[in-house]
Amino acid sequence: MNTAFEDPLDILEEEARAMALCFGTVDGEAMASALVKRIITRMAGTNFYVPSISARQRQQDHAAIRQKFTGANVQQLAKEYGMSARHVRRIVS
């Protein structure tokens, strides 16, 4: 299914129904509708970017590297995250 032309709120509501079904919620329709209404209430008029899964993972990895960085563990972090020591230094600078 090509979601490029679908309304993002319709996509969110559809996904909320699917999640409700996965978790065995009795009234998934009402829950999905309530979720979309809450999102509209909180974010109406706001433009926001939804990153790809890989971009989101990269953001999380960079945050974890910054948190774990001690100054003496560049090589260990590079090995742990599969990147060069130079890249680790760029992330923490």
C-alpha positions in Angstrom: 0.0 0.0 0.0 1.4 3.4 -0.9 0.8 5.7 2.0 2.2 8.9 0.3 -1.3 10.2 -0.5 -3.1 9.0 2.6 -4.2 11.3 5.4 -1.6 10.8 8.2 -4.4 10.8 10.8 -6.1 8.0 9.0 -2.9 6.0 9.0 -2.5 6.7 12.8 -6.0 5.6 13.5 -5.6 2.4 11.4 -2.4 1.6 13.2 -4.0 2.3 16.6 -6.8 -0.1 15.8 -4.2 -2.7 14.7 -2.3 -2.3 18.0 -5.5 -2.5 20.0 -6.3 -5.8 18.2 -2.8 -7.1 18.9 -3.2 -6.4 22.6 -6.7 -7.8 22.8 -8.5 -4.5 23.6 -12.2 -4.9 23.6 -13.1 -1.6 22.0 -10.3 -0.9 19.5 -12.4 1.5 17.4 -13.1 3.8 20.4 -9.5 3.6 21.6 -8.2 4.5 18.1 -10.6 7.3 17.7 -9.8 8.7 21.1 -6.0 8.5 20.3 -6.4 10.5 17.1 -8.5 13.1 18.9 -5.8 13.5 21.6 -3.1 13.9 18.9 -5.2 16.5 17.1 -5.8 18.4 20.4 -2.1 18.4 21.3 -0.6 18.9 17.9 -3.2 20.7 15.8 -1.5 23.1 13.3 2.0 21.7 14.0 4.2 20.3 11.2 6.5 17.5 12.3 8.9 15.1 10.7 8.6 11.3 11.2 12.1 9.9 10.7 12.7 6.5 9.1 13.4 3.6 11.3 17.1 3.7 10.5 17.3 7.5 11.2 15.5 7.0 14.5 17.9 4.1 15.4 20.9 6.3 14.5 19.5 9.1 16.8 19.1 6.7 19.6 22.6 5.2 19.1 24.2 8.7 19.0 22.4 9.6 22.3 23.6 6.4 23.9 27.2 7.0 22.7 27.1 10.5 24.2 25.8 9.1 27.5 28.4 6.3 27.7 31.3 8.4 26.6 34.0 8.8 29.3 36.8 10.2 27.2 38.8 7.0 27.4 36.4 4.6 25.8 36.4 5.8 22.1 37.7 2.5 20.8 35.2 0.4 22.8 32.3 2.5 21.7 33.4 2.4 18.1 33.6 -1.4 18.2 30.2 -1.7 20.1 28.4 0.5 17.5 30.2 -0.7 14.4 31.8 2.6 13.5 35.2 4.2 13.4 36.8 5.9 16.4 36.8 9.1 14.3 33.1 8.9 13.9 32.6 8.4 17.6 34.7 11.5 18.3 32.5 13.5 15.8 29.4 12.4 17.6 30.6 13.4 21.1 32.1 16.7 20.0 
